[in-house]
């Protein structure tokens, strides 16, 4: 009802403000991850608390909205894959690699996800081969090559394996995007699906914590690390609210533009908080990957613009 009192001009501005805020919040993920990893938290612990906190907030939203929560085989399969592959694998890799690489580097890699999504869709014959998009993939791959191959693109040669490992993050996002398209339970609420995904991810990360004995007990010796972790949880939770607000106001295709903002903010947060100095190679890679994503996003039908439930 509230949006009926908002003029079209105000509506557009509100959508833009929300898009920028979401880009800033998601762009902060690599910096939050890097800071927490440098403080000594394991990737499993970081992801556990992040997803558990987001899951609890989404559950509260579902209860307030009166959403019927469904737990059947299809939903469990969906939650498990999206939580473990789309969230755990991607986020744990992000935290692990962000500690050793720059936050800006990891932020640029996140932008690579749409191209990998289209590539997987092609391999699974879910999408037709479109020349403009194929060109976008080629341009994006050139940018990815610049990220890992030239001397000076990464801090040291010893980090090259870590730099290549970091590509698991956008690959996990892409796998989640494709799975969400083909296995999404019908007539299910978006917030409820995201909530189940977060709880599944939290459970998977908890198992990882218990296996490597790295569970972080926030209630013991509460300090600055725990404050930072709570801020990360709130950032993730608020991003979820903004995410669905944008979809409601402007649609998923409009929301797809947030990837560019995530990269810009991610690099800027790295410069601000860690005094990172992005190399010429990093900027060139960012330009090529952004160009590739633009070709992939705008080179086909609206179907390619759909957005998954993942939090970046």
C-alpha positions in Angstrom: 0.0 0.0 0.0 2.8 2.4 0.8 4.1 2.5 -2.7 0.8 3.8 -4.1 1.6 7.2 -2.5 5.0 7.4 -4.2 5.3 9.1 -7.5 7.1 7.4 -10.4 10.0 9.8 -10.2 10.4 9.2 -6.4 10.0 5.4 -7.1 12.9 5.4 -9.5 15.1 7.3 -7.1 14.3 5.0 -4.3 15.1 2.0 -6.4 18.5 3.6 -7.3 19.3 4.4 -3.7 18.5 0.8 -2.6 20.6 -0.5 -5.5 23.6 1.6 -4.4 23.1 0.5 -0.8 23.0 -3.1 -1.8 26.1 -2.8 -3.9 27.9 -1.2 -0.9 26.8 -3.9 1.5 27.6 -6.8 -0.8 30.8 -5.1 -1.8 31.9 -5.1 1.8 31.7 -8.9 2.0 35.4 -9.4 0.9 36.6 -6.8 3.3 34.6 -8.2 6.2 35.9 -11.7 5.3 39.5 -10.6 5.1 39.3 -8.7 8.4 37.8 -11.7 10.2 40.2 -14.2 8.7 43.2 -12.0 9.6 41.8 -11.8 13.1 42.0 -15.6 13.4 38.5 -16.8 12.7 38.3 -19.9 10.4 36.3 -19.6 7.2 33.9 -22.1 8.5 33.1 -20.0 11.6 32.7 -16.8 9.7 30.2 -18.4 7.3 28.4 -20.2 10.1 27.6 -17.1 12.0 26.9 -15.0 8.9 24.4 -17.5 7.5 22.8 -18.3 10.9 22.2 -14.7 11.6 20.7 -14.0 8.2 18.6 -17.2 8.5 17.1 -16.1 11.8 16.2 -12.6 10.5 14.6 -14.1 7.4 12.6 -16.5 9.6 11.3 -13.6 11.6 10.3 -11.9 8.4 8.5 -15.0 7.3 6.6 -15.3 10.6 5.6 -11.6 10.4 4.4 -12.0 6.8 2.6 -15.2 7.7 4.5 -17.2 5.1 3.7 -20.9 5.1 7.1 -22.8 5.6 7.3 -25.9 3.5 9.6 -28.8 4.4 9.3 -31.6 1.9 11.8 -33.6 -0.3 11.9 -31.0 -3.0 12.6 -28.1 -0.6 15.2 -30.1 1.4 17.1 -30.9 -1.9 16.9 -27.3 -2.9 18.0 -26.0 0.5 20.9 -28.5 0.7 22.3 -27.7 -2.8 21.9 -24.0 -2.6 23.2 -23.9 1.0 26.2 -26.1 0.5 27.3 -25.3 -3.1 25.8 -21.9 -3.6 26.7 -20.5 -0.2 29.2 -22.6 1.8 31.6 -23.6 -1.0 31.5 -20.0 -2.4 31.7 -18.1 0.9 34.3 -20.4 2.6 36.5 -20.0 -0.5 36.0 -16.3 -0.4 37.0 -16.0 3.2 40.0 -18.2 2.7 41.3 -16.5 -0.4 40.5 -12.9 0.8 42.8 -13.4 3.7 45.8 -14.0 1.4 44.7 -11.9 -1.6 43.4 -8.3 -1.9 39.7 -7.6 -1.2 39.6 -5.8 -4.6 40.8 -9.0 -6.4 38.1 -11.1 -4.8 35.5 -8.4 -5.5 36.3 -8.4 -9.2 36.0 -12.2 -9.3 32.5 -12.0 -8.0 31.6 -10.1 -11.1 32.6 -13.1 -13.1 29.6 -15.1 -11.9 27.0 -14.1 -14.6 29.3 -15.3 -17.4 29.9 -18.7 -15.6 26.1 -18.9 -15.1 25.5 -18.5 -18.8 28.4 -21.0 -19.6 26.9 -23.6 -17.4 23.4 -23.0 -18.9 24.9 -23.5 -22.3 26.6 -26.8 -21.3 23.3 -28.0 -19.9 21.4 -26.8 -23.0 19.2 -24.5 -20.9 20.1 -21.5 -23.1 20.8 -21.1 -26.8 24.2 -19.9 -28.1 24.0 -16.2 -28.9 26.9 -14.6 -30.6 26.9 -11.4 -28.5 26.9 -13.5 -25.3 29.6 -15.8 -26.6 31.7 -12.7 -27.3 31.0 -11.5 -23.7 32.3 -14.8 -22.4 35.5 -14.5 -24.5 36.0 -10.9 -23.2 35.4 -12.0 -19.6 37.8 -14.9 -20.0 40.5 -12.5 -21.2 39.9 -10.4 -18.1 40.1 -13.5 -15.9 43.4 -14.5 -17.6 44.8 -11.1 -16.8 44.0 -11.6 -13.2 46.2 -14.6 -12.8 48.8 -14.8 -15.7 50.8 -11.5 -16.1 53.6 -10.8 -13.6 52.4 -8.2 -11.2 48.7 -9.1 -11.4 49.0 -10.7 -7.9 51.3 -9.8 -5.0 53.7 -12.8 -5.5 54.1 -15.9 -7.6 53.6 -18.1 -4.6 50.0 -16.8 -4.4 49.1 -17.9 -8.0 47.5 -21.2 -6.9 45.4 -19.3 -4.3 44.4 -16.7 -7.0 43.2 -19.6 -9.2 41.5 -21.3 -6.3 39.5 -18.0 -5.8 37.6 -18.7 -9.0 35.6 -21.4 -7.1 33.6 -18.5 -5.5 32.0 -17.3 -8.7 31.7 -20.9 -10.0 29.7 -21.8 -6.8 27.5 -18.8 -7.3 26.9 -19.8 -11.0 26.1 -23.4 -10.0 23.6 -22.0 -7.5 22.0 -19.7 -10.1 21.5 -22.6 -12.6 20.2 -25.0 -9.9 17.8 -22.3 -8.7 16.4 -22.1 -12.2 15.9 -25.8 -12.7 15.0 -27.0 -9.2 13.2 -24.1 -7.6 10.0 -25.5 -5.9 6.9 -24.1 -7.4 4.7 -21.6 -5.6 7.3 -21.0 -2.9 8.0 -17.6 -1.3 11.4 -16.0 -2.1 12.1 -15.1 1.5 11.2 -18.6 2.7 13.5 -20.1 0.1 16.4 -17.8 1.1 15.7 -18.6 4.8 16.0 -22.3 4.2 19.1 -21.9 2.1 20.7 -19.9 4.9 19.9 -22.4 7.6 21.2 -25.2 5.4 24.4 -23.3 4.8 24.8 -22.7 8.5 24.4 -26.4 9.2 27.0 -27.3 6.6 29.4 -24.7 7.9 28.9 -26.0 11.5 29.9 -29.5 10.4 33.1 -27.9 8.9 33.7 -26.1 12.2 33.4 -29.4 14.2 35.6 -31.3 11.8 38.5 -28.9 12.0 37.8 -27.9 15.6 37.5 -24.2 14.7 34.1 -23.3 16.1 34.2 -19.7 17.4 32.2 -19.2 20.6 31.0 -15.6 20.4 29.8 -15.7 24.0 33.3 -16.3 25.4 35.8 -13.4 25.8 33.6 -11.1 23.7 35.8 -8.6 22.0 36.4 -6.5 18.8 36.4 -9.6 16.6 32.9 -10.5 17.8 31.7 -6.9 17.2 33.0 -7.1 13.7 31.3 -10.5 13.2 28.0 -9.1 14.4 28.4 -6.1 12.0 28.9 -8.6 9.2 25.8 -10.5 10.2 23.7 -7.3 10.3 25.2 -6.3 6.9 24.2 -9.6 5.4 20.7 -9.4 6.9 20.0 -5.8 5.8 21.3 -6.7 2.3 18.6 -9.4 2.2 15.8 -7.0 3.0 17.1 -4.5 0.4 17.5 -7.4 -2.1 13.8 -8.3 -2.0 12.7 -4.7 -1.7 14.4 -4.0 -5.1 12.9 -7.1 -6.7 9.4 -6.0 -5.5 9.9 -2.4 -6.7 11.9 -2.7 -9.9 12.3 -6.4 -10.8 15.1 -8.9 -11.0 16.5 -7.5 -14.3 17.0 -4.1 -12.8 18.6 -5.8 -9.7 21.1 -7.6 -12.0 23.0 -4.3 -12.4 24.1 -4.5 -8.8 27.1 -6.7 -9.8 28.9 -3.7 -11.2 28.4 -1.7 -8.0 29.6 -4.7 -5.9 32.9 -4.7 -7.7 33.4 -0.9 -7.5 32.5 -0.8 -3.8 34.6 -4.0 -3.1 37.7 -2.4 -4.6 37.0 0.9 -2.8 36.5 -0.8 0.6 39.8 -2.6 0.1 41.6 0.7 -0.6 39.9 2.4 2.4 40.3 -0.3 5.1 43.4 -2.2 4.0 45.3 0.6 2.0 45.3 -1.7 -1.0 46.8 -0.3 -4.2 45.1 -2.0 -7.2 47.6 -2.6 -10.0 47.0 -1.6 -13.6 46.4 -5.3 -14.4 43.6 -5.4 -11.8 41.9 -2.4 -13.3 42.2 -3.8 -16.8 40.8 -7.1 -15.7 37.9 -5.4 -14.0 37.2 -3.4 -17.2 37.2 -6.5 -19.4 35.1 -8.6 -17.1 32.6 -5.8 -16.6 32.4 -5.4 -20.4 31.9 -9.2 -20.8 29.2 -9.2 -18.2 27.4 -6.4 -20.0 27.5 -8.3 -23.3 26.2 -11.4 -21.6 23.4 -9.6 -19.7 22.2 -7.5 -22.5 22.9 -9.8 -25.4 19.8 -11.9 -25.1 16.3 -12.3 -23.7 15.0 -11.2 -20.3 15.4 -14.7 -19.1 19.1 -14.3 -18.7 18.5 -11.4 -16.3 17.0 -13.5 -13.6 18.7 -13.3 -10.3 19.3 -16.2 -7.9 18.6 -16.2 -4.1 22.3 -16.0 -3.3 23.8 -13.3 -1.2 26.9 -11.9 -2.7 
